């Protein structure tokens, strides 16, 4: 029983160890493995010591990694703790990332351009922020161009990004919320391990996060390597080169016109055509992606841009008042280079030295800006709060865009300003308005709503510029109180026939209105009896859905519904078949657009030299339905025999170069379903006269650079020779911009007269459109 007593076992074991240790000391030294019982205690003590070292290392490593503060100037050293190489500290990780930290870079480094603030610094700046011009030299980040993305990878990935985290053109570390790669940081930036993303804290569009998880971090996807997996050097994975071999050369991009305005419009038209096609393909597959980023990446990879490089002041081909629905549109034409950041800047050479100066800012509502005044903008600096943060976690710092704005205050250089407003057609969308050139008049630091210091900059609009945001403010007052619109002749020229009143305005001369006509909203067939055969209808329940192979209306339109979910026309077609009375779908079907009538607020106005014209109070997006050309369908014989000249004749025999190339862009996808080169224009025998009866379409004037084109549509009968003539927007059209289409030149060789070195129809008139590529005559 005593041998089984556990209380006596440690003592006997200890005494035996003591005796053996004494013999070991007297005899020749032997390795510790000889004394098995002694090694038990030695190994236990050693394991306990190692465990304590690992725990202490992990705690210190975590405290250093998650610290958001820069070490104070009083700290002369950094505690160098080296954990065991065979172990790695564990940290909480978001979904999709490994929990074991494998990066060999320092956990977190904060580098400022100036270090700690010198003594005697300006008290108007918060603690730790240096004055605008420090008395000692500092290192500026290099001015580098952003890297182009891979268009092929964008066409195959579910979530796409146009730019990875690279040293951006603004001289600072640019991070896209859709990328996970990282490169060498520059001065004034924060280095973060490539497994996570730097939170974008610029003045940006919140809708850019539609495809992001709730955590605000991008998740890894199967079969895709991150920069950590590429190697320990932290460099990016080698990307696949874009395929530059196109079966069909883009004819619109190879236009002979060298005018900057034409180049800008071609780039924007190509971008939007590509984006619309991508959206159509995604809707057919019922997936939600960022088609704007994908289209921009493809065009950037093909180097399809206008105004390469950065500049101070005006951008060739970009006019004040131009509107944009996507930030990438501004990137492709050289107006605002960053696709997300609100401040665009560059390093400019002055007489004394090179300095970063701001060249363009976007006021998108992400910060506490004051933009009620049309000539004054109070702009808040960048930084201090992440895109997903509800509160501002820290004071803003005088670096990057903030530093460039401060330098621009002293250099007095011009800065392009882009304002924004809500897009009523899309609850989460914005419309960006180029408002012209401004200069910074003053700057200061104040406490924001969250209690942290933010930079404020007061910008004044340069005098003598065309109207920009002031037009939008004025139209808003008209919509709230229509009587405030001056020089109104008739409040509604349609007398209630249209869904929205169409006012008649003359603020040019004393003309009291156009000649008398009967206002109608559709065509009347006087001399020709159309086929009574109705269109064959679909059997869709409720609405027609994209991608439904059983939808007969989609089959008639080459397998795709012609309109997207917002009612915008995707591609011009020889003939569009809308749902008819024979269809089982409801009136809310997306394939019923033109038959519903106008949806915009138009006004008929007096021009200075071209009679009456048509414009809209609302911004018009490319692909938007404008109106139908209503009137009387007459025979060609009546047109030739009519002695009195009819200025309101429409003949569906000429389309125009811009309209014929409106589909240009999807070729970049190398889509086998798209082959515009083989698409032949189909003229129609229909002739419409709006002299005696018509609608607002009769007031649209001719232009050699039109913003509207016509599209034949069928929905109420099956006679394909006599479709409805519907007008759609070629491009984004700002409010109060005259709507025009290309009349073309008509007539045969027998009725032509010689003008200069060529021949035109005797009915041709001198063109007064004033566009850069004006043909001189029309009609």
Buried (B, 14 or more C-beta within 10 A) or exposed (E): EEEEEEEEEEEEEEEEBEEBEEEBEEEEEEEEEEBEEBBEEEEEEEEEEEEEBBEEBBEBBBEBBEEEEBEEEEEEEEEEEEBEEEEBBEBEBBEBBEEEBEBEBEBBEEBBBBBBBEEEBEEEBBEBBBBBEBEEEEEBBEBBEBBBBBBBBBBEBEBBBBBBBBBBBBBBBBBBBBBBBBBEBBBBBBBBBBBBBBBBBBBBBEBBBEBBEEEBBBEBEEEEEBBBEBEEEBBBBEBEEBEEEEEEEBBBBEBEBEBBBBBBBBBBBBBBBBBBBBBBBBBBEEEEBBBBBBBBBBBBBBEBBBBEEBBBEBBBBBBBBBBBBBBBBBBBBBBBBBBBBBBBBBBBEEEEEEBBBBBBBBBBBBBBBEBEEBEBBBBBBBBBBBBBEEEBEBBBBBBBBBBBBBBBBEBEBBBBBBBBBEBEBEEEBBBBBBBBBBBBEEBEBEEBEBEBBBBBBBBBBBEEBEBBBBBBEBBEEBEEEBEEBEEBBBEBBBEEBBEBBBBBBBEEEEEEEBEEBEBBBEBBBEEBEBEEEEBBBBEBEEBBBBBBEEBBBBBBBEEBBBBBEEBBBBBBBBBBBBBBEEBEBEEEBBBBBBBEBBBBBBBBBBBEEBEBBBBBBBBBBBBBBBBBBBBBBBEEEBBEEEEEEEEBBBBBEBBBBBBBBBBBBBBBBBEEEBEBEEBEEEEBEBBBBBBBBBBBBBBBBBBBBBBBBBBBBBBBBBBBEBBBBBBBBBBBBBBBBBBBBBBBBBBEEEEBEEEEEEBBBEBBEEBBBEBBBBBEBBB
